[in-house]
Amino acid sequence: QTTDQRTHDFKYYTKKDQEHSKEIEIKIRKIERLQASLHHWRTKLTQNMKECASRNQLLFEEKNKIQGHFQHLKARMNRFRHAQGRRLTDLTQHAHACKSKLTGRIDLAERILVLAELARKLETEQEKVIPFHLDNLASSQQQGGDA
């Protein structure tokens, strides 16, 4: 009976060994596929990192160029704004000076008109007619000189 038992155990263990061998082969193939997949993803990760690093570098350089251009435009705009502010100040000062001059001239003109009215009231009848008489003489002399 021990031989039968041993034979039976041998067959059982042989069968188990074959099953375990198949499982090991399946698991080894699975490990190999996983290692290949891991290698593939690591390669892809490395490639993506390189691409991203170069893209980041290009974006950084572009950002710096745009920032420099922005600073240049901002400085130019500030200079323009400052110049326009000066021009506006000058214009305001000149306008105020012109307004003062014109106000002075209006006052002078009003004073002249008032004095002319006062002088007109004090003129005699003959003095009131003389300017017209002198204008007629001057125009007739011109016509006589032209002919």
Secondary structure, DSSP 8 states (H G I E B T S, - for coil): -HHHHHHHHHHHHHHHHHHHHHHHHHHHHHHHHHHHHHHHHHHHHHHHHHHHHHHHHHHHHHHHHHHHHHHHHHHHHHHHHHHHHHHHHHHHHHHHHHHHHHHHHHHHHHHHHHHHHHHHHHS-HHHHHHHHHHHHHHHHHHHHHH-
